[in-house]
Amino acid sequence: MRIIRKESERDSMIDLKELKKMRERAGLTQTELAAKVGVSSKSVNCWENGTHIPHPKLAKKLNWVLSQLLRKNEEKEISTD
């Protein structure tokens, strides 16, 4: 499920079907991701299960947080090779 509220928010697009995989690749629990985004762990759980979608501002923040964490993990992997 891709979320695009309006064209100007294309950069906040996040694939909720991949959210759990992205979170796990970033090495975070639902609670840790929730704290970084500023929501409850129940919200993260609902997004991962597809029962709710995040508000556009939260989707943008979620996308930013995960992309930063995944980028850091990739840099660590490269530096240890």
C-alpha positions in Angstrom: 0.0 0.0 0.0 1.6 3.3 -1.1 0.5 6.5 0.5 0.5 9.7 -1.5 -1.8 12.3 -0.1 -1.0 14.9 -2.8 1.6 15.4 -5.4 3.7 17.8 -3.3 4.1 15.0 -0.7 5.6 12.5 -3.1 8.8 12.5 -1.1 6.9 11.3 2.0 5.7 8.2 0.2 6.2 5.1 2.2 5.4 1.5 1.4 3.5 0.3 4.5 3.9 -3.3 3.3 7.6 -2.9 3.7 7.5 -1.0 7.0 8.1 -3.9 9.3 11.1 -5.1 7.1 12.5 -1.6 7.0 12.2 -1.2 10.8 13.8 -4.6 11.4 16.6 -3.8 9.0 17.2 -0.6 10.9 17.5 -2.7 14.1 14.5 -1.1 15.9 11.6 -2.5 17.8 8.2 -0.9 17.3 8.6 0.9 20.6 12.0 2.4 19.5 10.7 3.5 16.1 7.6 5.0 17.8 9.8 7.1 20.1 11.8 8.4 17.2 8.7 9.4 15.2 6.8 10.7 18.3 3.9 8.3 18.3 2.8 5.3 20.4 4.0 1.8 19.6 0.4 0.9 19.0 0.4 3.4 16.1 3.4 1.7 14.6 1.8 -1.7 15.1 -1.4 -0.5 13.3 0.6 0.9 10.4 2.5 -2.4 10.0 -0.7 -4.4 10.2 -2.4 -2.1 7.7 -5.3 -1.2 10.0 -4.4 2.5 9.9 -2.3 4.8 7.8 -0.1 7.6 9.2 -1.0 11.3 8.9 1.0 12.8 6.0 3.3 14.7 8.4 4.0 11.5 10.3 4.5 9.6 7.1 7.1 12.1 6.0 8.9 11.9 9.4 8.7 8.1 9.4 10.2 8.0 5.9 13.0 10.4 7.0 13.8 8.5 10.3 13.9 5.1 8.5 16.0 6.4 5.6 18.5 7.9 8.0 18.8 4.8 10.1 19.1 2.5 7.1 21.8 4.8 5.6 23.8 4.6 8.8 23.5 0.8 8.8 24.7 0.6 5.2 27.6 2.8 6.0 28.5 0.5 8.9 28.3 -2.5 6.7 30.6 -0.9 4.1 33.1 0.2 6.7 33.3 -3.4 8.2 33.9 -5.1 4.8 
